[in-house]
Amino acid sequence: MNRNELLRLKGFYENELTNHILAFWLPRCLDKEHGGYVNCFDNTGERLLSYDKYTWSQGRFVWLFSRLANTKTRIFSQSQRNEFIRLAKVGRDFLIKHSLMGPKDVRCVYLMERDGTPKHVEGWEPLDMSIYADCFVVLAMAGYAAAAGDPEAYGFGKQLYESILDRIGTGTFNTLPYPLSSCYRAHGIPMILSNVTRELYTAAEHLDPGYRDTLREHLRVFVDDILYHFTDEKDVIHEVIAADNSQVKGVLGQHANPGHTIEDMWFMMDAADLLGREEMVERIAHITEQALNIGWDKEFGGILHYSSVEGGPPGDMHTGMPRETYTDMPGKMKPQTFARSDTVITEPVERQVLEGWGDKLWWVHAEALYTTLLCYHRTGKTQFLEWHEKVFSYTFRTFPNQDPEVREWKQICKREGSPQDKVVALPVKDPFHIARDLILILELLDTMVMDPGI
């Protein structure tokens, strides 16, 4: 790409961030009465359905506003950056006050009432239903601490981070909305921890420099876990493996989440830079390319939510059934727990895969826009620019809401691309992936424009 093409692309993405995504959220998200943010909108963004506050999303908002305040790209004035810090502090204060199970119980509740009162998820007894929520609170505190130089937020995040590591080590944690039996491991855990660790490192550079070596070692462990345990010999990441790190047969162990892989690969690129492991870059790029190859829907375009690790749907396209034969059919597949990695089982995650593999999700395509451009920049390989253009074309004809009063993206579409009213993960509308990737793309394009070689 030449400089003029890069500048045109930057102008497009800047407009998407400021006049579409932020224009939707800035007037709508702040809860001026109770603190925190409201985001239980429907898929179109036209109706607020609930004032419930998911800790997961509250943390994401804090991180996002902190990152907007701290972005290297020069598209915001100082007064705008100050406003982003103010918005981030509202959520920072809400989370410090309400997110923990108790003053000495460093675990996060999963769901809160509008005023911050803990709320049970229907059908579940524990309040700490997902360690992913804890991770997003750490992300929030790290991001805010880095942007505002706030030692209290940093200390809160560090304490919670160490609690997360303790619980991961002892296996005493939950992973709603992706519950998984303890005899398996999910790629999502080392994946999110690699990103959280990297973000905490950024905050520690100024607030806790003595902790940096510890964070670097944690990051190395998470990176190696992903690249050497979850990634197979074809450079395809399996979303689920056995607790002993062996592969699992059946749909559970032989499905990929292409969007997760693509997102994780820019995490890995960040980690490679911090750890000084330049040799990782080519493999990271190849894993990205493999995810795109197996996840791209050759019939309708776009990236499948789930695919087989060999490519295409994870089960038979016509029946929706896994390729293996289950013994407890007909009727519902009953969850079973087996310790052996060669046993065909049915887990809630597997049902999610079989029922939702053809969905086209906003966040998958947002992540692909950034990672493909990053891989092109880092490797110079033109196939990544071609992939970026392919994903770009599909994304912007499918997801942005054409209603000028909304303009934010539709989050969930059917396989052929039409919108669908469906919950994926949480019953919320969330700007996190889109806005984060747009910020990262703009910063990357700034770097690319300054490259004397173009």
N, C-alpha and C positions, 0 to 999 in steps of 0.2 A: 504493500500500500504506500502511495506517496503522501506527502505532507497534507496536501489539499483534501485527499480522501479521508485521512485521519481527522482533520479538523471538521469536516462535514459530519463524520460519525460522532465526534465529540459533541457537536451541536445538537444532534438528534438525541443522544442519551441525556444531555443536560436538560433539554426540554422535557423529556420523559420523567426525569426525577423531580424537577421543580414545578412544572405546570400540570402534571398528571398525578404522580404519586403523593408528593408532599401537599399539593393543593387539595387533595382529598382528606388527608389525615390531620393536618394542622388545625383546621377548624372543628374537627369532630372528636378527637381521641382523648383530650384532657378531661378528667373528672374534677371539676372545680370545687365540688362539694366535699368529696371524700378523699381526694388524692388518687394517684395512680391513673390508669387509662381505661377507656371503654373500647372494646373492639369486637363484640359479639354481633357483627353485622352479617346479613345474609351474603350468599356468594356473589351477588351483583353489587353489593355495597349500598343498596337502596333503603334497607330497613335495619334498624338496631333491634335485635331480638332479645337481648338480655343485658343486665348490668353485672353479671358474674365476671369475676376476675381470675383468670388462669395465671398462676405464678409464672409459668413458662412464657406467656406473652408479655407480662409486665416486665420481666427481665429483658426481653428482646427490645422493647420500646426504650428502656433506659440506655441500653448499649447503642441503639440506633441514633438517638438524639445526641449522645456523647460523641459518637463517631462523626456525625454531621458537623458538630462544633469543632472537631479536631481534624477534619479532612485537609489533605494537602492541596487538593484542587481548589483553584481560586474562583469559585463561583458564588461564594457567600460573603456578604459584608461582615464587619465586626459586630454590628448590632444584631444581625441574623445569627451569628455564632453565639452571642450572649443569650439570645432567646432559646437556642437549642440547649444550652447548658441549664437554663431555668427549667425548661420542660423535662430534661433528664433528672434534675434534682427532685422534682415532684415525685417521680417514680422511685428514685433512690430512697427518699424518705419513707415512702409507703412500704417498700420492701423491707427496710431495716426495722420498721415498726411492726409489720404484720406477717412476714413470710415464714418465720421460724416456728417450729412446733412449740417451743417454749424458750424462756430466757437461757436455760442451760442445755437445751435439746437442739443441737445444731443440725437439724433436718428441715427441709422446706415442706410446707403444706402444698398440695397440688392445686386446690381450688379455694377461692374465697368469695364471700358475699361482697357486695359493693363497698361496704364499710371496712373490709379487711377481716371480718370474722371467718374462721376456717369453716369450710363446707364440705360435706361428704359427697363423693361421686356416687350417683345412684347405683346400688348393687355392690358397692365396695365399702369395707369397714375402715381400712387405714386412711389416715389423712395424707400421709407421705406416699402418694401413689406412684411417683415417678422421680427417679434420680436425675432425669433430664431437666426437670424443673429446677433442681438445685444447680445444675450446670449453667443454666441461663441466668440465674441470680449471680453466680460468680462472674459470668461474662458481663453482666450489668455493672457490678461493682468495679471490676477491672477497667472497663471502658470509661466509667465516670471518674475513677481515680486518676486515670491517665490524662483525661481531658481537663479536669478541674484541680488536679493536685491534691486530692482529698485523702488524707491518711486514714480517716475513720472508715470510709467506704472500702479502701484497700484492705484494712484489717478484717473487716466483716467478710469480704470475699476470700481472703486467704484462709481464715478459720473454716469457712464453709468448704473450700477446696480440699483442705486436709481431712475434713470429715467425709467428704465424698470418696477420697482415696481409701480411707479406712473401711468404709462400707463396701466398696468394690472388692477390697482385699478379703473381707470376711463373707462376701456373698449375701449381705443383709441389706438388700435394696430392691425396689420395685421399678418397673419400666413401662407403666401405662403411658401411652395407648398401645404399646407393643409388648404385652406380657410374654414371658418366655421362661420355660422350666429351667431349673438350675443346672441341668445336665447339658445345657447348650450355652453358647456365647454369641452375642450379637455384635456385628461390626460397628453398630452405632455407638457403643460405649468407648472403645479407644478412639473412634473418630471424633466424637464431641470433646473428649478429654484432650486430644491433641490441639484442637482449636482453643479451648479454654486455657490450657497451659500456655500457649503462645500469647494469648491476650493478657494473662496475668503477668507474664514476663515483661511485656511492654510497660505495664504499670510499675513493676518492681524495679525497672531500670532507674527510676528517680526516687521511688519511695522505699525500696527495700533491696538495694543492690546485693547484699549478702545472700539473698535467697535465689539469685539468678542461676547459680550452678545447680542447685537442687531442681529447679524448673527445667533446665536443659536436660538433665538426666531423665526426669519424668518424660519429657517430650521424646527423647530417644527411644525409650521403652515403648511408648504408644506407637511411634512410627514403625519400629521393627515388628511389633505385633501385627499391624495392618499388612505390611509388605511381605511378611514371612509366614504368617499363620492364616490370614483371611484371603490372601491372593494366591491363586493357583498357578500352575506351570504355564498357562496361557495368558497370564496377567489379567485374569478376571477375578473380581472380588466377590466372594460368597457372603451373603448377608448373615448367614448363620453357620457356625461350625460347632463341633462337640466341645465339651469342657476340656477334653484332653488335646484340643487343637486339631483333631482329625476331621475329615470331611463327613458330612451326613448325607445319606441317600434320600431320595424322594424330593418332592417339591420344596420342603423345608430347607434342605441343605443345598439344593441345586438351582436355587433361584438367585437372581441378581436384582439389585435396586439401582438401575443405571444412574438415576439422579443423585443418589447418595454417593456413589463412586465418583461421579463428576465433581460434586461439591468437595468431597474429601481430597481430591487430587490437588485442588488449590491450597487446601490445608497442608498437604504434604510438600508442596512447592515452598510455602512459607517456612515450614520446618526445615527443609533442606537448606534454605538460606541461613537460618539461624544456627543450624548445627554445622555449617560448613561442609555439607555433603553434596557437592555439585554433581557427583556421579549419579545421584538419584534422579536428576531431571529427565533424562531420556526414558527411564522406566516409568516415571510418573506420566509422561506424555503418552507412552504406549498403553498404559492402563486406561487413560482417558479415551484414547482411540478405540480400544476394545469395548468400553462401555457404550460408546456411541454406536459402534457397529452392531452390537447385540441388542441394543435398546431402541434403535430407530425403527419406527413402524413403516414398513415398506409399502403398505397398502394405503394408509391414510396420512402418513407423515407425522412428525412429532416424535417425542420420546415416550415410550411406554413407562408406566409406573413401576411395573415389575416385568422381568423377562426370565427366560431360561438362561443359564450360564452359557449355553450353546447358541443363544439367539432365538428370537421369537417368543411366543407366549410360554409361560411356565407350565401350563397344562394343555390338554387337548382343546383346541380352539372351539370345537362345536359343543362338547359336553361340559367344558369348564372343569373337568375332573383331572386330577394328577395322572401322570403317565403310569404310575403304579396302581395296582388293584388293592382296594381296601377291604378288609374282611368284615367290617361292621356296616356294610351297605345292604339294602337301601336305608334311608333315614339320614339323620345328621351324623357327620363324622365326629366321633367322641374323642375329646382330648385324652391322650395317654402319655405317660412318662416312662421312658426307658433310659437306662444308663448307657446302653451300647450305641455306638455311633453308626452301626450298620442296620439299625432297626427302623422300618418305615413307621412313622407316627403322624399324628395330626395335632397341631398346636394352634392356638388362636391366630398366631402370625401367619400360619399356612392358609387359614381360611381367608385372611385379609389379602393374601397374594392371589388366591384363586378367584376371589370375587372382584378384585380391583385392579388386576394386571393391565387392563386396557385403558384405564383412566389417563387423561392427560392433565398434568398438574402444573400450575403456574410456577412453583418454586423450582421444579426440575429444569425448566427451560431458562429461567433467570440464571441459575447456576451454570448452565451450559454456555450461555452467552459470555460469561466472564472467563470460565476455564478454557474454552476454545481459543479466545483471544490471547489469554496468558500463555498457553502452549505454543501458539504461533509466535509470540514475541520471544519466548525463551528458546525455542528450537529453530525457528526460521522455516519450518516445514509448511508448505502451502496447503497441505490437506486440512490443517487446523483453521486456516482462513476460510477455506471452502466450507468446513463444518460450521464456522461462525455465521457465514452468510446463509447457510441452509437453516440453521436454528433461528436466526434472526427473521427470515421470511415467514417461517411457520408461527413463531411467537407473536409477531405484531399483526398478523392477520387473524389470530385466534383469541388471544387473551384480553387485550385492552377493551374496556367497556366503551361503546360508541356514544353513550349518553353523555353529553357535555357537562351535565351536573354531577357526574360520577368520575369517569375517565380512569379511575383505578382499575386494575385487572380483575377479570373473572378468574376465580382461583381453580375451579375444577370443571373439566369438560369431559364429555364422553369420548370414546375412542375416535369417532369420526370428526370430533371438534366442536360439537354443539354444547352449550352450557348445561350443567346438571346441578340440581340442588342436593348436595351430598356432603356429609362430614368426612374429612380425612384428617386423622390425628385429633385435632381439637375443634369444637364448634365455634370457631372464631374466624375473622378475617384479619390477616396479619401482613403488615408491610415489610417484615424483616428481610426476607430473601430478596425481594425486588430491589428495595432501597439499598441494601448492603451491596448487592452486585452492581448496581448503577454507580455507587460511589467508587467501588473498586475499578470498574471499567473506566470511569473518568480519570482516576489517578493513573491508571495504566496508559491511557491514551496520551496524557500529559508527558509521560516518560517516553513513549514512542515518538511523539512529535519532536522531542528534543534530540532524538537519535541522529547524529550527523551522517549516518550511513543511508538514510532513506532519501 
